[in-house]
Amino acid sequence: MSDYRLSKEAVLRALSTVEEPDLKRDLVSLNMVKDITLGISSVRFTVVLTTPACPLKEVIRKRCEDAIHTHIGADIQITIDMSSDVTSTRANAPTLPGVKNIIAVSSGKGGVGKSTVTANLAIALHKSGAKVGIIDADIYGPSMPTMFGAENIQPRIFQENGQTRMEPIQQFGIKMLSMGLLIAPGQAVIWRGTMAGRALQQFFSDADWGELDYLLIDLPPGTGDIHLTLVQTVPVTGAIIVTTPQKVALADATKGLAMFRQPQINVPVLGVIENMSYFTPAELPNHKYYIFGQGGGQLLADQFDVPMLGQIPLVQSIREAGDEGRPAISVGEPIASEAFRSVAEALAQQVAIRNATIDRTERVQVA
């Protein structure tokens, strides 16, 4: 036993030597240590993480144990409860006040699996313990109802304070709104851009989303009216770019990423996700065939100095599960589940870093 007496002050002194790996500050100054309870040669406390999807949870736990044993005593019994409180820069936001983080999912090019990535990413975040929602902002080609097996479900319409409101549907623990829930299957949406933009605005202003940690916005391909409507309507926490490794996809992804970097838009880019990175046959799970090339997503991330959030393999079961209305991670497909869990953790990590180091995003004023 060291000279330190076991007290709350001693515990805090010890834990003040533990650095949060991403934020580069100690746990005590970040106010992440709560509910210290002392016993006879024992201590119990809670570490409040910045996200339930924290990939460094066990690293932080081990460092706390080591700090107590080093600075107080090797024989101290330690119980650490890990909880989370997702961070946000959206305090007092007039629109979507209960939503902590709004994340745009963009691709630049169609056909790269952006909606599949969004659906599985949302469920991976939910499985970690987060409250998650999706807005399918592809007004002309909504695909989320199909992926979530919700083609015949409609959001509940109700009156509140004399206004008509919508309640998002809920599938697999995810709240969701999509134009595909409001029109008959197979019906085409033939609208000008201003009408599509108005529909998206209603998904924000006329829907009761409640409290969410993450609201993912599945954007249509390109850099058009819907993208401008989004950044003009709500302050976006950050954007992620989905691409495949091939050159033609990277060219469009570069434009999509550059759009968020424009000074008048200035939405932080949280990272790049490379989809269909390699083909892995079910009967040969350790084999990788780079059908669409190799390393393109990393090149894009390096070019713009943003994180590479991860790679998603081209696996037949991911496509099959989406077509059946059950995103692959919801049914526990092992290869897909591990890939999406890893990417979800990396995304949550970048959101926490962004919220701790960058000022809140302002709603864009575009003429």
C-alpha positions as CSV (number, residue, x, y, z in Angstrom):
1,M,0.0,0.0,0.0
2,S,1.3,3.4,-0.9
3,D,1.3,6.4,1.4
4,Y,-2.0,7.6,-0.2
5,R,-5.1,7.0,1.9
6,L,-8.0,5.5,0.0
7,S,-10.3,8.5,-0.5
8,K,-12.3,10.0,-3.3
9,E,-9.6,12.7,-3.6
10,A,-6.9,10.0,-3.9
11,V,-9.0,8.2,-6.5
12,L,-9.5,11.4,-8.6
13,R,-5.7,12.2,-8.3
14,A,-4.9,8.7,-9.6
15,L,-7.4,8.9,-12.5
16,S,-6.2,12.4,-13.4
17,T,-3.2,10.6,-14.8
18,V,-5.4,8.6,-17.3
19,E,-5.6,10.2,-20.7
20,E,-8.6,9.8,-22.9
21,P,-6.9,8.4,-26.0
22,D,-8.8,10.5,-28.6
23,L,-9.3,13.8,-26.8
24,K,-5.8,13.8,-25.3
25,R,-7.0,15.1,-21.9
26,D,-7.3,13.3,-18.6
27,L,-10.6,11.7,-17.6
28,V,-11.1,13.9,-14.5
29,S,-10.8,17.2,-16.3
30,L,-13.1,15.9,-19.0
31,N,-15.6,15.1,-16.2
32,M,-15.8,11.5,-17.2
33,V,-15.5,10.0,-13.7
34,K,-18.7,9.7,-11.7
35,D,-20.2,8.0,-8.7
36,I,-17.1,7.0,-6.7
37,T,-18.0,4.6,-3.9
38,L,-15.4,3.4,-1.4
39,G,-15.2,0.2,0.6
40,I,-12.6,-1.5,2.7
41,S,-9.6,-1.7,0.2
42,S,-12.1,-1.4,-2.6
43,V,-13.4,1.3,-4.9
44,R,-16.1,1.4,-7.5
45,F,-16.8,4.2,-10.0
46,T,-18.3,5.0,-13.4
47,V,-16.5,6.1,-16.5
48,V,-18.8,8.0,-18.8
49,L,-17.7,7.5,-22.4
50,T,-18.5,9.9,-25.2
51,T,-20.3,7.1,-27.1
52,P,-21.5,3.6,-26.4
53,A,-19.7,2.5,-29.5
54,C,-16.3,3.6,-28.1
55,P,-13.7,1.2,-29.7
56,L,-11.2,2.0,-26.8
57,K,-13.5,1.1,-24.0
58,E,-11.3,-1.8,-22.7
59,V,-8.1,0.3,-23.1
60,I,-9.6,3.0,-20.9
61,R,-10.8,0.5,-18.3
62,K,-7.3,-1.1,-18.1
63,R,-5.6,2.3,-17.8
64,C,-7.9,3.2,-14.9
65,E,-7.1,0.0,-13.1
66,D,-3.4,0.4,-13.6
67,A,-3.6,4.0,-12.3
68,I,-5.4,3.0,-9.1
69,H,-2.9,0.2,-8.5
70,T,0.1,2.4,-9.2
71,H,-0.9,5.5,-7.3
72,I,-3.0,4.0,-4.4
73,G,-2.2,0.4,-3.9
74,A,-1.7,-2.9,-5.7
75,D,-4.2,-4.7,-3.4
76,I,-7.1,-2.3,-4.1
77,Q,-10.1,-4.1,-5.5
78,I,-11.6,-2.1,-8.4
79,T,-15.0,-2.2,-10.1
80,I,-15.5,0.0,-13.0
81,D,-18.9,0.6,-14.6
82,M,-18.7,1.9,-18.2
83,S,-21.6,4.1,-19.3
84,S,-21.9,6.7,-22.1
85,D,-23.3,10.1,-22.8
86,V,-23.0,10.9,-26.5
87,T,-21.6,14.4,-27.0
88,S,-23.2,17.1,-29.1
89,T,-22.7,20.7,-30.3
90,R,-26.4,21.1,-31.0
91,A,-27.5,22.4,-27.7
92,N,-30.7,24.6,-27.9
93,A,-31.1,23.8,-31.6
94,P,-34.6,25.1,-32.7
95,T,-35.0,22.2,-35.2
96,L,-34.6,18.6,-34.0
97,P,-33.8,19.7,-30.5
98,G,-33.6,16.2,-29.2
99,V,-31.1,15.0,-31.9
100,K,-27.5,15.2,-30.7
101,N,-25.7,14.6,-34.0
102,I,-26.9,14.9,-37.7
103,I,-24.6,12.9,-40.0
104,A,-24.8,13.2,-43.8
105,V,-24.0,10.1,-45.8
106,S,-22.9,11.0,-49.3
107,S,-21.3,9.2,-52.2
108,G,-21.2,11.5,-55.2
109,K,-21.9,8.5,-57.5
110,G,-24.8,6.1,-57.5
111,G,-24.4,2.4,-57.3
112,V,-21.6,2.3,-54.6
113,G,-23.9,0.8,-51.9
114,K,-24.3,4.0,-49.9
115,S,-27.8,3.1,-48.7
116,T,-26.7,-0.4,-47.7
117,V,-23.9,1.1,-45.7
118,T,-26.2,3.6,-44.1
119,A,-28.7,0.9,-43.0
120,N,-26.1,-1.4,-41.6
121,L,-24.2,1.4,-40.0
122,A,-27.3,2.6,-38.2
123,I,-28.1,-0.8,-36.8
124,A,-24.4,-1.3,-35.7
125,L,-24.6,2.0,-33.8
126,H,-28.0,0.9,-32.3
127,K,-26.5,-2.4,-31.2
128,S,-23.8,-0.5,-29.3
129,G,-26.5,1.1,-27.3
130,A,-27.1,4.4,-29.2
131,K,-30.4,5.9,-30.2
132,V,-30.4,6.1,-34.0
133,G,-32.6,7.4,-36.8
134,I,-32.4,7.5,-40.6
135,I,-33.9,10.0,-43.0
136,D,-34.0,8.6,-46.5
137,A,-33.3,11.9,-48.4
138,D,-33.2,10.2,-51.8
139,I,-36.7,11.6,-52.6
140,Y,-36.7,10.2,-56.2
141,G,-35.3,6.8,-55.5
142,P,-36.0,5.8,-51.9
143,S,-34.6,2.4,-51.0
144,M,-34.7,2.3,-47.2
145,P,-38.3,0.9,-47.0
146,T,-37.1,-2.1,-49.0
147,M,-34.0,-2.7,-47.0
148,F,-35.9,-2.5,-43.7
149,G,-38.8,-4.6,-44.9
150,A,-41.1,-1.6,-44.4
151,E,-42.7,-1.2,-47.8
152,N,-46.2,-1.6,-46.5
153,I,-45.7,0.5,-43.3
154,Q,-46.8,4.1,-43.1
155,P,-45.8,6.7,-40.5
156,R,-48.5,7.7,-38.0
157,I,-50.0,11.1,-38.7
158,F,-51.3,13.0,-35.7
159,Q,-52.3,16.5,-34.6
160,E,-50.2,18.5,-32.0
161,N,-51.0,22.1,-31.0
162,G,-53.1,22.5,-34.2
163,Q,-50.3,21.2,-36.5
164,T,-50.1,18.0,-38.5
165,R,-47.1,15.9,-37.4
166,M,-45.5,12.6,-38.4
167,E,-44.2,9.8,-36.2
168,P,-41.3,8.0,-37.8
169,I,-41.7,4.2,-38.2
170,Q,-39.4,1.9,-36.2
171,Q,-37.7,-1.2,-37.5
172,F,-34.8,-3.1,-36.0
173,G,-34.6,-0.4,-33.3
174,I,-34.1,2.4,-35.9
175,K,-36.5,5.3,-36.4
176,M,-37.0,6.1,-40.1
177,L,-38.7,8.4,-42.5
178,S,-38.6,8.0,-46.3
179,M,-40.7,9.2,-49.3
180,G,-41.0,5.5,-50.0
181,L,-43.3,5.2,-46.9
182,L,-45.6,7.9,-48.2
183,I,-46.2,6.8,-51.8
184,A,-47.5,3.5,-53.3
185,P,-44.7,1.0,-54.2
186,G,-43.6,1.6,-57.7
187,Q,-45.0,5.1,-58.0
188,A,-42.6,7.6,-59.5
189,V,-42.0,11.0,-57.8
190,I,-42.1,13.5,-60.6
191,W,-41.2,16.8,-58.8
192,R,-39.0,19.8,-59.4
193,G,-36.1,20.3,-57.0
194,T,-37.9,22.8,-54.9
195,M,-40.7,20.4,-54.2
196,A,-38.2,17.6,-53.2
197,G,-36.4,20.1,-51.0
198,R,-39.7,20.9,-49.3
199,A,-40.4,17.3,-48.6
200,L,-37.0,16.9,-46.9
201,Q,-37.7,20.0,-44.8
202,Q,-40.9,18.4,-43.6
203,F,-39.0,15.3,-42.5
204,F,-37.1,17.6,-40.2
205,S,-39.7,20.1,-39.0
206,D,-43.0,18.1,-39.1
207,A,-41.7,14.8,-37.6
208,D,-41.5,13.8,-33.9
209,W,-38.0,12.3,-33.7
210,G,-37.7,12.4,-29.9
211,E,-34.3,11.9,-28.5
212,L,-31.6,10.5,-30.8
213,D,-27.8,10.2,-30.5
214,Y,-27.3,10.0,-34.2
215,L,-29.6,10.9,-37.2
216,L,-28.1,9.6,-40.4
217,I,-29.2,11.4,-43.6
218,D,-28.9,9.0,-46.6
219,L,-28.4,11.5,-49.4
220,P,-29.0,10.9,-53.1
221,P,-26.0,10.7,-55.5
222,G,-24.5,13.9,-56.8
223,T,-24.3,17.4,-55.2
224,G,-27.6,19.0,-56.0
225,D,-30.7,20.6,-54.5
226,I,-31.2,18.0,-51.7
227,H,-27.7,18.5,-50.4
228,L,-28.2,22.3,-50.3
229,T,-31.6,21.9,-48.6
230,L,-30.0,19.8,-45.9
231,V,-27.2,22.2,-45.0
232,Q,-29.5,25.2,-45.2
233,T,-32.2,23.5,-42.9
234,V,-30.1,22.1,-40.1
235,P,-26.5,22.4,-38.8
236,V,-24.9,19.1,-39.9
237,T,-22.5,17.6,-37.4
238,G,-20.4,16.1,-40.1
239,A,-20.4,14.1,-43.4
240,I,-19.1,10.7,-44.4
241,I,-18.2,9.7,-47.9
242,V,-18.9,6.2,-49.3
243,T,-17.0,5.1,-52.3
244,T,-15.8,1.9,-54.0
245,P,-12.1,1.5,-54.8
246,Q,-12.5,2.0,-58.6
247,K,-11.3,5.2,-60.3
248,V,-14.7,6.2,-61.7
249,A,-16.3,6.1,-58.3
250,L,-13.4,8.0,-56.7
251,A,-13.8,10.8,-59.2
252,D,-17.3,11.5,-58.1
253,A,-16.6,10.9,-54.4
254,T,-13.9,13.6,-54.7
255,K,-16.5,16.1,-55.9
256,G,-18.9,15.1,-53.1
257,L,-16.2,15.5,-50.4
258,A,-15.0,18.8,-51.9
259,M,-18.6,20.1,-51.8
260,F,-18.7,19.8,-48.0
261,R,-15.3,21.5,-47.8
262,Q,-16.4,24.6,-49.7
263,P,-16.1,27.7,-47.4
264,Q,-19.8,28.7,-47.7
265,I,-20.8,25.1,-46.7
266,N,-18.0,24.2,-44.3
267,V,-19.3,20.9,-42.9
268,P,-16.6,18.7,-41.3
269,V,-15.8,15.5,-43.1
270,L,-15.7,12.7,-40.6
271,G,-14.1,10.2,-42.9
272,V,-14.3,7.8,-45.9
273,I,-15.9,4.4,-46.0
274,E,-14.8,2.1,-48.8
275,N,-17.5,-0.3,-49.8
276,M,-17.1,-3.4,-52.0
277,S,-13.4,-3.3,-51.1
278,Y,-12.9,-6.9,-52.0
279,F,-14.9,-10.1,-52.7
280,T,-14.9,-12.8,-50.1
281,P,-16.8,-16.0,-51.1
282,A,-18.7,-17.7,-48.3
283,E,-16.9,-21.0,-48.8
284,L,-13.5,-19.2,-48.7
285,P,-13.9,-16.6,-45.9
286,N,-10.1,-15.9,-45.7
287,H,-9.7,-15.1,-49.4
288,K,-9.9,-11.6,-50.8
289,Y,-10.4,-10.8,-54.5
290,Y,-10.0,-7.1,-55.4
291,I,-12.5,-7.0,-58.2
292,F,-12.8,-3.2,-58.2
293,G,-9.2,-2.3,-57.5
294,Q,-7.4,-1.8,-54.3
295,G,-6.7,1.1,-52.0
296,G,-8.8,3.8,-53.7
297,G,-10.6,4.8,-50.5
298,Q,-7.4,5.2,-48.6
299,L,-6.0,7.4,-51.4
300,L,-9.1,9.6,-51.2
301,A,-8.8,9.9,-47.4
302,D,-5.1,10.7,-47.7
303,Q,-5.7,13.3,-50.5
304,F,-8.1,15.3,-48.3
305,D,-6.4,14.4,-44.9
306,V,-9.5,12.8,-43.4
307,P,-9.8,9.5,-41.5
308,M,-10.3,6.2,-43.3
309,L,-13.2,4.8,-41.3
310,G,-13.0,1.3,-42.7
311,Q,-13.6,-1.2,-45.6
312,I,-16.7,-3.2,-46.2
313,P,-16.2,-6.4,-48.2
314,L,-18.4,-7.5,-51.2
315,V,-20.3,-10.4,-49.6
316,Q,-23.3,-12.1,-51.2
317,S,-25.1,-12.3,-47.9
318,I,-25.1,-8.5,-47.6
319,R,-27.0,-8.1,-50.8
320,E,-29.4,-10.9,-50.1
321,A,-30.2,-9.6,-46.6
322,G,-30.9,-6.1,-48.0
323,D,-33.2,-7.5,-50.7
324,E,-35.0,-9.5,-48.0
325,G,-35.6,-6.4,-45.9
326,R,-33.2,-7.5,-43.1
327,P,-29.9,-5.6,-43.2
328,A,-27.0,-8.1,-42.8
329,I,-25.9,-7.0,-39.4
330,S,-29.4,-7.4,-38.0
331,V,-29.2,-11.2,-38.7
332,G,-25.7,-11.6,-37.4
333,E,-23.9,-12.4,-40.7
334,P,-20.4,-12.7,-39.3
335,I,-18.2,-11.1,-41.9
336,A,-20.6,-8.2,-42.5
337,S,-21.3,-7.8,-38.8
338,E,-17.6,-7.4,-37.9
339,A,-17.0,-5.0,-40.8
340,F,-19.9,-2.7,-39.9
341,R,-19.3,-2.8,-36.2
342,S,-15.7,-1.7,-36.8
343,V,-16.8,1.2,-39.1
344,A,-19.5,2.2,-36.6
345,E,-17.0,2.4,-33.8
346,A,-14.6,4.5,-36.0
347,L,-17.5,6.8,-36.9
348,A,-18.6,7.3,-33.3
349,Q,-15.0,8.0,-32.4
350,Q,-14.7,10.7,-35.0
351,V,-17.9,12.3,-34.0
352,A,-16.7,12.5,-30.4
353,I,-13.4,14.0,-31.5
354,R,-15.1,16.5,-33.8
355,N,-17.5,17.6,-31.0
356,A,-14.5,18.2,-28.6
357,T,-12.3,20.0,-31.0
358,I,-14.4,21.9,-33.6
359,D,-16.9,24.6,-33.1
360,R,-20.6,23.9,-33.8
361,T,-21.6,23.8,-37.5
362,E,-23.6,26.7,-38.6
363,R,-26.7,26.4,-40.8
364,V,-25.6,27.4,-44.3
365,Q,-26.8,30.6,-45.9
366,V,-26.7,30.0,-49.7
367,A,-28.1,32.4,-52.2
